[in-house]
Amino acid sequence: MNILSITAHPDDEILGFGGSSWVLSQQGHSVHHFILSGDVEARRHRPGLNELANDIEKANEIVGSKFELADFPNIKFNTVPHIELVQSIEKVIEEFQPDWVFTHHPMDLNDDHKHVSNACQAAVRLFQRKPMKRIKAFYFMEICSSTDWSFPIGYGGFAPNTYLELGEEGLNRKLESLSNYRGVMRDFPHPRSVEAITGLAAKRGGEAGYKYAEAFQLVFQGLE
Ligand SMILES: [Zn+2]
């Protein structure tokens, strides 16, 4: 299968899907990450562009995935016309022909995540507008320090109903990949700490009878 994640920032693809990338790529699936902002201007704690490019490459290599970058402005996705985000995602969908698509939850605290989720919801309907391979399933993922930091204001938060077992190795790959991204990991009790990410993987695993898991919210599925 072709499996595509669509996220706003470098590191989101690993925070939300890093362990699953490793497990699915080891099963022989092709895992591709489309990251809409390769621009680091607004990330004061982050390294320069060349260093970030190296970090992205190494982080994805560790979990067995490929990636593609666009240059939408970091923390300013609200200044980009919705149609431009949709079309950039549609282009990748047409090229990669995914079976499964994963993106941000629309209630994430991070505003870029909301915009990517909304654009992705429009873009995944592409197969119903023009002849191409059907997208079989569409999921929202959880990004610690964004999905968990959203406020309960009435739209319904992340509701996991799909779990992918990571095991020790999947979790270790995820942590190794994240530690490779300079400036991402923090000390506990920050959600982006080894302790909190391990705890979340254990909690999600416990919900589904797995030893460590990443959780997703399935929002569309076509059974054949
Ligand atoms: Zn992000």
Residues whose N, C-alpha, C, O or C-beta is under 5 A from the ligand:
A	BS01	ZN	A8 H9 D12
